[in-house]
Amino acid sequence: MDRDFLQELFSEFGPVVLRRMFSGYGVSVEGTNFALVLRGSIYFRVDDQNRPQFADEGSKPFQYDARGKVVTINSYWQLPDRLYDDPEELAHWARGSLAAAERAAASKRARRPRAKPSKTDVTPAKKTIKKAVTKKVVKKAAKKAAKAAVKPRTSKDARKRTAKARR
């Protein structure tokens, strides 16, 4: 299926955005992907509300082979063949599929854990403490370096040789 055919097919539904995805296209409206076009077929997004409609038509979920196993994606079901010739009915199914995609996105946002503050989102008090700790660590490291410069460490053998040379 080419882009022109898909644009014409969805003309009754309204303007859609087609993006290259895998070996086909993703079909979306305002950033919400509601259909996939793969292997010469269109697969619409489904959920518990519109899945029975697809099952009644004899549609199947999207499947592919991966390392000898058949993987089934139950959230996308194949568009019934009769809808390719009926743009008005296809628009109705597309609206239901878009609604399913929006419900899935809303559910995903609700389940998403709250983001932890990043290192740049530190309160002023924490910044002050962090600076003080950093200064203390730097001072400590400078003192150690100064001691090491004054008293160079030598191996046991070097100390013995130095002692013999003194005698």
GUVEXDO-384140 format. One record per residue (C-alpha): x, z, y. Coordinates in steps of 0.1 Angstrom, whole numbers. Layout:
# GUVEXDO-384140
[rec [X,Z,Y]]
...
//
This chain:
# GUVEXDO-384140
[rec [0,0,0]]
[rec [14,-9,34]]
[rec [9,8,67]]
[rec [-16,-17,81]]
[rec [-38,-14,51]]
[rec [-38,24,53]]
[rec [-45,24,91]]
[rec [-74,1,85]]
[rec [-86,22,56]]
[rec [-87,54,77]]
[rec [-101,36,108]]
[rec [-136,51,103]]
[rec [-120,86,100]]
[rec [-100,83,132]]
[rec [-63,78,141]]
[rec [-39,92,115]]
[rec [-1,95,115]]
[rec [18,80,85]]
[rec [52,95,78]]
[rec [76,83,51]]
[rec [76,109,23]]
[rec [92,106,-11]]
[rec [84,71,-22]]
[rec [53,68,-1]]
[rec [36,83,29]]
[rec [22,115,41]]
[rec [-11,112,60]]
[rec [-17,137,88]]
[rec [-37,145,119]]
[rec [-22,166,146]]
[rec [6,178,124]]
[rec [-16,188,94]]
[rec [-9,168,63]]
[rec [-41,162,43]]
[rec [-32,132,21]]
[rec [-3,116,1]]
[rec [1,79,-7]]
[rec [22,76,-38]]
[rec [26,51,-66]]
[rec [-2,29,-52]]
[rec [-28,57,-51]]
[rec [-41,81,-24]]
[rec [-42,118,-31]]
[rec [-63,141,-9]]
[rec [-57,178,-3]]
[rec [-82,200,-22]]
[rec [-90,236,-25]]
[rec [-118,256,-43]]
[rec [-144,242,-19]]
[rec [-139,205,-24]]
[rec [-122,204,-58]]
[rec [-156,201,-77]]
[rec [-164,170,-57]]
[rec [-133,153,-70]]
[rec [-138,166,-105]]
[rec [-174,152,-106]]
[rec [-160,118,-97]]
[rec [-135,119,-126]]
[rec [-104,122,-104]]
[rec [-72,138,-116]]
[rec [-47,160,-99]]
[rec [-13,145,-88]]
[rec [12,145,-117]]
[rec [48,134,-121]]
[rec [75,137,-147]]
[rec [105,159,-141]]
[rec [132,163,-168]]
[rec [108,154,-196]]
[rec [80,177,-184]]
[rec [48,167,-167]]
[rec [44,186,-134]]
[rec [8,189,-121]]
[rec [2,195,-84]]
[rec [-34,209,-83]]
[rec [-36,209,-45]]
[rec [-37,170,-43]]
[rec [-63,150,-63]]
[rec [-66,112,-66]]
[rec [-91,95,-44]]
[rec [-119,79,-64]]
[rec [-115,41,-65]]
[rec [-150,34,-52]]
[rec [-140,49,-18]]
[rec [-115,22,-11]]
[rec [-145,-1,-4]]
[rec [-166,24,16]]
[rec [-148,35,48]]
[rec [-177,57,59]]
[rec [-177,77,27]]
[rec [-139,78,27]]
[rec [-140,93,62]]
[rec [-164,121,49]]
[rec [-140,129,21]]
[rec [-110,128,45]]
[rec [-127,153,68]]
[rec [-132,177,38]]
[rec [-96,172,28]]
[rec [-84,179,63]]
[rec [-105,211,64]]
[rec [-89,221,30]]
[rec [-54,215,45]]
[rec [-63,236,76]]
[rec [-76,264,54]]
[rec [-44,264,33]]
[rec [-22,264,65]]
[rec [-42,294,79]]
[rec [-39,313,46]]
[rec [-2,306,45]]
[rec [2,320,81]]
[rec [-18,351,72]]
[rec [4,358,42]]
[rec [37,352,59]]
[rec [57,384,64]]
[rec [65,394,99]]
[rec [98,381,111]]
[rec [126,406,116]]
[rec [141,406,150]]
[rec [172,385,153]]
[rec [205,398,165]]
[rec [198,384,199]]
[rec [165,404,201]]
[rec [183,437,205]]
[rec [169,463,229]]
[rec [191,474,258]]
[rec [197,509,243]]
[rec [209,493,211]]
[rec [232,470,231]]
[rec [247,500,249]]
[rec [254,518,216]]
[rec [267,486,200]]
[rec [292,481,230]]
[rec [303,518,227]]
[rec [309,515,190]]
[rec [327,482,194]]
[rec [350,497,221]]
[rec [357,527,199]]
[rec [366,505,170]]
[rec [388,483,192]]
[rec [407,513,206]]
[rec [412,527,171]]
[rec [426,494,159]]
[rec [449,492,189]]
[rec [463,527,183]]
[rec [470,518,146]]
[rec [488,487,157]]
[rec [509,506,182]]
[rec [519,532,156]]
[rec [528,504,132]]
[rec [550,487,158]]
[rec [569,520,165]]
[rec [573,530,129]]
[rec [578,499,108]]
[rec [570,505,72]]
[rec [597,497,47]]
[rec [598,496,10]]
[rec [613,524,-11]]
[rec [644,503,-19]]
[rec [650,496,18]]
[rec [648,534,25]]
[rec [674,541,-2]]
[rec [698,515,11]]
[rec [694,529,47]]
[rec [702,564,34]]
[rec [733,552,15]]
[rec [745,534,46]]
[rec [742,566,67]]
[rec [765,586,43]]
//
